[in-house]
């Protein structure tokens, strides 16, 4: 384990280009040396096999000449021709080890070879191969004659060829290593250059430079996927940065407006209406309303932060969604009474769901607030709660200008508002739909918006049926564990 950690520490922080360069060069070196060793070995073996094949061919031709012939001058002349043709040396050995020539005897003797032949050919073999230090020999029995056919070839040529090949291979190996070193450096540079480029762009992105374009036609799929992922991250971070700037601007504005109003009307009470109870009460009410607005903004920002961070209490339970919807609609009765808003209700009774009742009440309130703020001149808002299979579907429908297709996915973002003028009978913070999205994602409820420009919008939510008691207990345990 310590050795593995040591190796990991050694390679930590090393340049990828140098590492690849070293690895490719080492790999090329091993392959080249292995190739040269195998080549040298195979060439020696192949040359020996070819020489032995020529010797056997010469022995075969010599045996054909010897068949039915006597050891005369004509025979030995023919044997010399076979020697020249096959580049070998042919001798006839008597059983005592002496050579036989046209005169019936020769000046060479090979007693040790004959003893070896007697041992090798004692089991009925007709030929054998004898490896010597200087020569390679092939011996076969000559049928019908009292001697052996002894064919030899010098190994010196093989040794010389192997030596020449070894030096040639060494020179070729050195040249190959140099070329491999250069080629591996080029390949390493080819691999690391786009990575270095992407890394540099990523650092620029971290510094807040969102104008960079990561899209490139890289040579490998992994780098292409990395560039696509970074380009997607750049776009999303750019959007998030723009939204953050807009959020800061909007929050600053929304904080500044009530604070300015509070300060202004507090000054008016102090300087003008302090003795006039009617004016003082009116000014005090404005201060209270603006303070309430400021409190609501702070609460919405805190709620959204908690939801996004996954903190805060979550107490799901089975409750009557129909009753919660009626209770929430009662909060908007003052709009119907004072400003002529019409709330059409199509609510199916006793629709039970399993969720956090307080959070779902916040969702319904925000959806109704959004519908009231964006509905059309008829001031009509339709609220529908119906069974859809085993699910329960809630629809909050307005008759406003609708949502352009290119903005459909943006309405759930923090502080995003449609680029149009609208009256705000209900004071909002601009975080309502973002809170709706976070709550419903936490509860696992499908939701969305169906809209057509000029015909209003339908914000819908689907609530799954309540699970049985055992499933609820398992869900609660899993949530506590996580």
C-alpha positions as CSV (number, residue, x, y, z in Angstrom):
1,X,0.0,0.0,0.0
2,X,2.8,2.4,0.9
3,X,4.6,1.6,-2.3
4,X,1.4,2.3,-4.3
5,X,1.0,5.6,-2.5
6,X,4.6,6.5,-3.3
7,X,4.1,5.8,-7.0
8,X,0.9,7.8,-7.0
9,X,2.7,10.7,-5.2
10,X,5.6,10.5,-7.7
11,X,3.3,10.8,-10.7
12,X,1.0,13.5,-9.1
13,X,1.5,16.9,-10.8
14,X,3.5,15.5,-13.7
15,X,2.9,17.0,-17.1
16,X,0.6,14.8,-19.2
17,X,2.6,15.7,-22.3
18,X,5.9,14.5,-20.8
19,X,4.3,11.4,-19.3
20,X,2.8,10.4,-22.6
21,X,6.1,11.2,-24.4
22,X,8.0,9.0,-21.9
23,X,5.4,6.2,-22.1
24,X,5.2,6.2,-25.9
25,X,9.0,6.3,-26.2
26,X,9.4,3.4,-23.7
27,X,6.7,1.4,-25.4
28,X,8.4,2.0,-28.8
29,X,11.8,1.0,-27.4
30,X,10.4,-2.3,-25.9
31,X,8.7,-3.1,-29.2
32,X,11.7,-2.4,-31.3
33,X,14.1,-4.4,-29.0
34,X,11.6,-7.3,-28.9
35,X,11.3,-7.1,-32.7
36,X,15.1,-7.1,-33.2
37,X,15.6,-10.0,-30.8
38,X,12.9,-12.1,-32.5
39,X,14.2,-11.1,-36.0
40,X,17.8,-12.1,-35.1
41,X,16.6,-15.4,-33.7
42,X,14.3,-16.2,-36.6
43,X,16.8,-15.3,-39.2
44,X,19.3,-17.7,-37.7
45,X,16.7,-20.5,-37.5
46,X,15.4,-19.9,-41.0
47,X,18.9,-19.8,-42.5
48,X,19.8,-23.1,-40.7
49,X,16.5,-24.6,-42.0
50,X,17.2,-23.5,-45.5
51,X,20.8,-24.8,-45.4
52,X,19.6,-28.1,-44.0
53,X,17.0,-28.3,-46.7
54,X,19.7,-27.8,-49.4
55,X,21.9,-30.4,-47.7
56,X,19.0,-32.9,-47.8
57,X,18.4,-32.1,-51.4
58,X,22.0,-32.7,-52.2
59,X,22.0,-35.9,-50.2
60,X,18.9,-37.1,-52.1
61,X,20.6,-36.3,-55.5
62,X,23.8,-38.0,-54.4
63,X,21.9,-41.1,-53.3
64,X,20.3,-41.3,-56.7
65,X,23.7,-41.1,-58.3
66,X,25.0,-43.8,-56.0
67,X,22.2,-46.2,-56.7
68,X,23.7,-49.1,-58.6
69,X,27.0,-47.2,-59.2
70,X,30.5,-47.9,-58.1
71,X,32.9,-45.4,-56.5
72,X,34.7,-44.3,-59.6
73,X,35.9,-41.0,-61.1
74,X,32.7,-40.3,-62.9
75,X,30.6,-40.7,-59.8
76,X,32.8,-38.3,-57.8
77,X,32.7,-35.8,-60.6
78,X,29.0,-35.9,-60.5
79,X,29.1,-35.5,-56.7
80,X,31.3,-32.4,-57.1
81,X,28.6,-31.0,-59.5
82,X,26.0,-31.6,-56.9
83,X,28.2,-29.9,-54.3
84,X,28.6,-26.8,-56.4
85,X,24.9,-26.6,-57.2
86,X,23.9,-26.9,-53.5
87,X,26.9,-25.2,-52.0
88,X,27.7,-28.1,-49.7
89,X,30.5,-30.7,-49.2
90,X,29.7,-34.3,-49.9
91,X,31.7,-37.3,-48.5
92,X,31.3,-41.0,-48.5
93,X,32.2,-42.4,-45.0
94,X,33.1,-46.0,-44.5
95,X,32.0,-47.7,-41.3
96,X,35.4,-47.2,-39.8
97,X,35.3,-43.5,-40.2
98,X,37.6,-43.0,-43.3
99,X,36.5,-41.3,-46.4
100,X,36.0,-43.1,-49.7
101,X,37.1,-41.6,-53.0
102,X,37.6,-42.8,-56.6
103,X,40.7,-44.7,-55.6
104,X,38.9,-46.5,-52.8
105,X,40.4,-44.5,-49.9
106,X,40.7,-40.9,-48.7
107,X,43.0,-38.9,-46.5
108,X,40.2,-37.7,-44.1
109,X,39.0,-39.7,-41.1
110,X,35.9,-39.1,-38.9
111,X,36.0,-41.8,-36.3
112,X,34.1,-39.8,-33.7
113,X,31.3,-39.0,-36.2
114,X,31.0,-42.7,-37.1
115,X,30.6,-43.6,-33.5
116,X,27.9,-41.0,-33.1
117,X,26.2,-42.3,-36.2
118,X,26.2,-45.8,-34.9
119,X,24.5,-44.7,-31.8
120,X,22.0,-42.4,-33.6
121,X,21.1,-44.9,-36.3
122,X,21.0,-48.0,-34.2
123,X,17.3,-47.9,-33.8
124,X,16.6,-48.1,-37.6
125,X,16.8,-44.5,-38.5
126,X,18.1,-43.7,-41.9
127,X,19.4,-40.2,-41.4
128,X,20.4,-37.7,-38.7
129,X,21.7,-34.1,-38.3
130,X,25.0,-33.3,-36.5
131,X,25.5,-29.8,-35.2
132,X,29.2,-28.9,-34.9
133,X,31.0,-25.8,-33.8
134,X,32.1,-24.9,-37.4
135,X,29.9,-27.1,-39.6
136,X,26.4,-28.4,-39.9
137,X,26.3,-32.1,-40.9
138,X,23.6,-34.3,-42.4
139,X,24.2,-38.1,-42.6
140,X,22.1,-40.7,-44.3
141,X,22.5,-44.4,-44.9
142,X,23.3,-45.4,-48.5
143,X,21.4,-48.5,-49.3
144,X,23.3,-51.3,-51.0
145,X,26.7,-49.7,-50.1
146,X,29.0,-50.2,-47.1
147,X,29.2,-46.5,-46.2
148,X,27.4,-43.4,-45.1
149,X,26.6,-40.3,-47.2
150,X,28.0,-37.3,-45.2
151,X,26.9,-33.8,-46.3
152,X,28.3,-30.8,-44.5
153,X,28.0,-27.0,-44.8
154,X,30.0,-24.3,-43.0
155,X,28.3,-22.5,-40.1
156,X,30.7,-19.6,-40.4
157,X,28.5,-18.0,-43.0
158,X,25.6,-18.3,-40.6
159,X,27.7,-16.7,-37.9
160,X,28.8,-14.0,-40.2
161,X,25.3,-13.3,-41.3
162,X,24.0,-13.2,-37.7
163,X,26.9,-10.8,-36.8
164,X,26.1,-8.6,-39.8
165,X,22.4,-8.7,-39.1
166,X,23.0,-7.9,-35.4
167,X,25.0,-4.7,-36.3
168,X,22.4,-3.8,-38.9
169,X,19.6,-4.4,-36.5
170,X,21.4,-2.3,-33.8
171,X,21.8,0.6,-36.2
172,X,18.1,0.2,-37.4
173,X,17.1,0.0,-33.7
174,X,18.9,3.2,-32.8
175,X,17.4,5.0,-35.8
176,X,14.0,3.6,-34.9
177,X,14.3,4.8,-31.3
178,X,15.2,8.3,-32.4
179,X,12.2,8.3,-34.8
180,X,10.0,6.9,-32.1
181,X,11.2,9.6,-29.7
182,X,10.3,12.3,-32.2
183,X,7.0,10.6,-33.2
184,X,6.0,10.1,-29.6
185,X,6.7,13.8,-28.9
186,X,4.5,14.8,-31.8
187,X,1.7,12.4,-30.7
188,X,1.9,13.6,-27.1
189,X,1.7,17.2,-28.3
190,X,-1.2,16.3,-30.5
191,X,-3.0,14.8,-27.6
192,X,-2.2,17.4,-25.0
193,X,-2.6,20.6,-27.1
194,X,-6.4,20.5,-27.1
195,X,-6.5,19.6,-23.4
196,X,-4.2,22.5,-22.7
197,X,-6.5,24.7,-24.8
198,X,-9.6,23.5,-23.0
199,X,-7.9,24.0,-19.6
200,X,-6.9,27.6,-20.5
201,X,-10.5,28.4,-21.6
202,X,-11.9,26.8,-18.5
203,X,-9.6,29.1,-16.4
204,X,-10.9,32.1,-18.3
205,X,-14.4,30.8,-17.7
206,X,-13.7,30.7,-14.0
207,X,-12.6,34.3,-14.1
208,X,-16.0,35.3,-15.5
209,X,-15.1,35.5,-19.3
210,X,-18.3,33.9,-20.8
211,X,-17.5,35.0,-24.4
212,X,-15.3,31.9,-25.1
213,X,-16.5,29.2,-27.4
214,X,-15.6,25.7,-26.4
215,X,-17.1,24.1,-29.5
216,X,-14.3,22.5,-31.6
217,X,-14.0,19.6,-34.0
218,X,-11.5,17.6,-31.9
219,X,-10.0,14.3,-33.2
220,X,-11.4,12.0,-30.5
221,X,-14.8,11.5,-29.1
222,X,-13.8,12.0,-25.4
223,X,-12.4,15.5,-26.1
224,X,-15.4,16.3,-28.2
225,X,-17.7,15.3,-25.4
226,X,-15.6,17.3,-22.9
227,X,-15.8,20.4,-25.1
228,X,-19.6,20.0,-25.6
229,X,-20.0,19.6,-21.8
230,X,-17.9,22.7,-21.1
231,X,-19.8,24.7,-23.8
232,X,-23.1,23.7,-22.1
233,X,-21.6,24.7,-18.7
234,X,-20.5,28.0,-20.2
235,X,-24.0,28.7,-21.5
236,X,-25.6,27.7,-18.2
237,X,-23.1,29.6,-16.1
238,X,-23.6,32.7,-18.3
239,X,-27.3,32.4,-17.9
240,X,-26.9,32.0,-14.1
241,X,-24.6,35.0,-14.0
242,X,-27.0,37.1,-15.9
243,X,-29.8,35.9,-13.7
244,X,-27.7,36.6,-10.6
245,X,-27.1,40.1,-11.8
246,X,-30.8,40.5,-12.5
247,X,-31.6,39.0,-9.1
248,X,-29.4,41.4,-7.3
249,X,-30.8,44.3,-9.3
250,X,-34.4,43.2,-8.6
251,X,-33.8,42.4,-5.0
252,X,-32.0,45.7,-4.5
253,X,-34.9,47.5,-6.2
254,X,-37.6,45.6,-4.2
255,X,-35.7,46.3,-1.0
256,X,-35.1,50.0,-1.9
257,X,-38.7,50.8,-2.9
258,X,-40.4,49.8,0.4
259,X,-37.5,51.2,2.5
260,X,-37.8,54.5,0.6
261,X,-41.6,54.5,1.1
262,X,-41.2,53.7,4.8
263,X,-38.6,56.5,5.3
264,X,-40.7,59.0,3.3
265,X,-43.9,58.3,5.2
266,X,-42.2,58.2,8.5
267,X,-40.8,61.7,7.7
268,X,-44.3,62.8,6.7
269,X,-45.7,61.6,10.0
270,X,-42.9,63.4,11.9
271,X,-43.1,66.7,10.0
272,X,-46.7,66.9,8.6
273,X,-49.3,64.6,9.8
274,X,-48.2,64.0,13.3
275,X,-51.1,65.9,14.8
276,X,-53.7,64.9,12.1
277,X,-54.9,61.5,13.2
278,X,-56.6,60.6,9.9
279,X,-53.5,61.4,7.8
280,X,-51.2,59.9,10.4
281,X,-53.2,56.6,10.3
282,X,-53.1,56.6,6.5
283,X,-49.4,57.2,6.4
284,X,-48.8,54.6,9.2
285,X,-50.9,52.0,7.2
286,X,-48.6,52.6,4.1
287,X,-45.6,52.1,6.3
288,X,-47.1,48.9,7.7
289,X,-47.9,47.7,4.1
290,X,-44.5,48.4,2.8
291,X,-42.9,46.7,5.9
292,X,-45.2,43.6,5.2
293,X,-44.0,43.7,1.6
294,X,-40.4,43.8,2.7
295,X,-41.0,40.9,5.1
296,X,-42.7,38.9,2.4
297,X,-39.7,39.4,0.1
298,X,-37.3,38.3,2.8
299,X,-39.4,35.3,3.6
300,X,-39.6,34.3,-0.1
301,X,-35.9,34.7,-0.6
302,X,-35.2,32.6,2.5
303,X,-37.8,30.0,1.5
304,X,-36.3,29.7,-2.0
305,X,-32.8,29.4,-0.5
306,X,-33.9,26.6,1.9
307,X,-35.7,24.7,-0.9
308,X,-32.7,25.0,-3.2
309,X,-30.3,23.9,-0.4
310,X,-32.5,21.0,0.6
311,X,-32.8,22.2,4.3
312,X,-35.8,22.9,6.4
313,X,-38.6,20.7,7.6
314,X,-40.6,18.5,5.3
315,X,-43.7,16.9,6.9
316,X,-45.7,15.0,4.3
317,X,-49.1,13.7,5.3
318,X,-52.4,12.7,3.7
319,X,-54.8,15.7,3.6
320,X,-57.8,16.9,1.7
321,X,-56.5,19.0,-1.2
322,X,-60.1,20.2,-2.1
323,X,-60.5,21.8,1.3
324,X,-57.0,23.4,1.1
325,X,-57.9,24.9,-2.3
326,X,-61.2,26.3,-1.0
327,X,-59.3,27.9,2.0
328,X,-56.7,29.4,-0.2
329,X,-59.3,30.9,-2.6
330,X,-61.0,32.6,0.3
331,X,-57.8,34.8,0.6
332,X,-58.6,36.3,-2.8
333,X,-62.2,37.2,-2.0
334,X,-61.2,40.8,-1.5
335,X,-60.2,41.0,-5.1
336,X,-63.6,39.8,-6.2
337,X,-65.3,42.2,-4.0
338,X,-63.1,45.3,-4.5
339,X,-61.7,45.0,-8.1
340,X,-64.2,42.7,-9.9
341,X,-62.1,39.6,-10.3
342,X,-64.0,36.4,-11.2
343,X,-62.8,33.1,-9.8
344,X,-64.5,30.2,-11.6
345,X,-64.3,27.1,-9.6
346,X,-64.6,23.5,-10.8
347,X,-63.4,21.6,-7.8
348,X,-64.1,17.9,-7.2
349,X,-64.8,17.2,-3.5
350,X,-62.6,15.1,-1.2
351,X,-59.5,14.7,-3.4
352,X,-56.8,13.4,-1.0
353,X,-53.1,13.7,-1.6
354,X,-49.9,12.9,0.3
355,X,-47.5,15.9,0.6
356,X,-46.4,18.7,2.9
357,X,-49.7,20.6,3.4
358,X,-48.0,23.9,4.1
359,X,-45.8,23.8,1.1
360,X,-48.7,22.8,-1.2
361,X,-50.7,25.7,0.2
362,X,-47.8,28.0,-0.8
363,X,-47.8,26.5,-4.3
364,X,-51.5,27.1,-4.7
365,X,-51.3,30.6,-3.4
366,X,-48.4,31.5,-5.8
367,X,-50.2,30.0,-8.8
368,X,-53.3,32.0,-8.0
369,X,-51.2,35.2,-7.5
370,X,-49.5,34.6,-10.8
371,X,-52.9,34.1,-12.6
372,X,-54.4,37.2,-11.0
373,X,-51.4,39.3,-12.0
374,X,-51.3,38.1,-15.6
375,X,-55.0,37.5,-16.5
376,X,-56.8,39.5,-19.2
377,X,-59.1,42.4,-19.1
378,X,-62.0,40.2,-18.1
379,X,-60.2,39.5,-14.8
380,X,-61.2,35.9,-15.0
381,X,-59.3,33.1,-13.3
382,X,-60.4,29.5,-13.6
383,X,-59.5,27.0,-10.9
384,X,-60.1,23.3,-11.7
385,X,-59.4,20.2,-9.5
386,X,-60.3,16.9,-11.1
387,X,-59.4,13.2,-10.9
388,X,-57.2,12.1,-13.8
389,X,-57.0,8.3,-13.6
390,X,-55.6,7.6,-10.1
391,X,-54.0,11.1,-10.0
392,X,-55.4,14.4,-9.0
393,X,-54.9,17.3,-11.4
394,X,-54.9,21.0,-10.5
395,X,-55.3,23.6,-13.2
396,X,-55.0,27.4,-12.6
397,X,-56.0,29.2,-15.9
398,X,-55.8,32.8,-16.8
399,X,-57.0,34.7,-19.9
400,X,-53.9,36.9,-20.3
401,X,-51.5,37.4,-23.2
402,X,-49.9,34.0,-22.9
403,X,-46.3,33.0,-22.9
404,X,-44.1,33.1,-26.0
405,X,-42.6,29.7,-26.9
406,X,-39.0,31.0,-26.5
407,X,-39.8,32.0,-22.9
408,X,-41.8,28.9,-21.9
409,X,-38.8,27.3,-20.1
410,X,-37.7,30.5,-18.4
411,X,-40.9,31.4,-16.5
412,X,-39.8,29.1,-13.6
413,X,-36.5,31.0,-13.1
414,X,-36.0,33.3,-10.2
415,X,-37.1,36.9,-10.9
416,X,-38.0,36.1,-14.5
417,X,-40.9,38.1,-15.7
418,X,-42.5,38.4,-19.1
419,X,-41.5,41.4,-21.1
420,X,-44.9,43.1,-21.0
421,X,-46.7,45.6,-18.8
422,X,-49.3,44.2,-16.4
423,X,-51.1,45.4,-13.3
424,X,-50.2,43.8,-10.0
425,X,-53.3,43.7,-7.8
426,X,-51.4,41.2,-5.6
427,X,-48.0,42.4,-4.6
428,X,-45.5,39.8,-5.6
429,X,-41.8,39.3,-5.1
430,X,-40.9,37.7,-8.5
431,X,-40.0,34.4,-6.8
432,X,-43.4,32.8,-6.9
433,X,-43.0,30.4,-9.8
434,X,-39.5,29.5,-8.8
435,X,-40.7,28.5,-5.3
436,X,-43.5,26.5,-7.0
437,X,-40.9,24.6,-9.1
438,X,-38.7,23.9,-6.1
439,X,-41.6,22.6,-3.9
440,X,-43.1,20.4,-6.6
441,X,-39.7,18.9,-7.5
442,X,-39.2,18.1,-3.8
443,X,-42.6,16.5,-3.6
444,X,-42.1,14.6,-6.9
445,X,-45.2,16.1,-8.5
446,X,-45.2,16.6,-12.3
447,X,-46.1,20.2,-13.4
448,X,-46.0,22.5,-16.3
449,X,-47.6,25.3,-18.2
450,X,-49.7,25.1,-21.4
451,X,-49.9,28.5,-23.1
452,X,-50.8,30.1,-26.4
453,X,-50.1,33.7,-27.2
454,X,-53.2,35.8,-27.0
455,X,-55.3,33.0,-25.3
456,X,-53.9,32.8,-21.8
457,X,-52.0,30.2,-19.8
458,X,-52.9,27.0,-17.9
459,X,-50.5,26.1,-15.1
460,X,-51.1,22.5,-14.1
461,X,-49.9,20.1,-11.4
462,X,-50.5,16.4,-11.0
463,X,-50.6,14.8,-7.5
464,X,-50.1,11.1,-7.3
465,X,-52.5,9.1,-5.2
466,X,-51.7,8.7,-1.5
467,X,-49.6,5.6,-0.7
468,X,-50.8,3.1,1.8
469,X,-49.6,3.3,5.4
470,X,-46.7,0.9,5.0
471,X,-45.3,2.8,1.9
472,X,-45.6,6.1,3.8
473,X,-43.6,4.7,6.7
474,X,-40.9,3.4,4.4
475,X,-40.8,6.8,2.6
476,X,-40.5,8.6,6.0
477,X,-37.6,6.3,7.1
478,X,-35.8,6.8,3.8
479,X,-36.1,10.6,4.1
480,X,-34.8,10.5,7.7
481,X,-31.9,8.4,6.6
482,X,-31.0,10.7,3.7
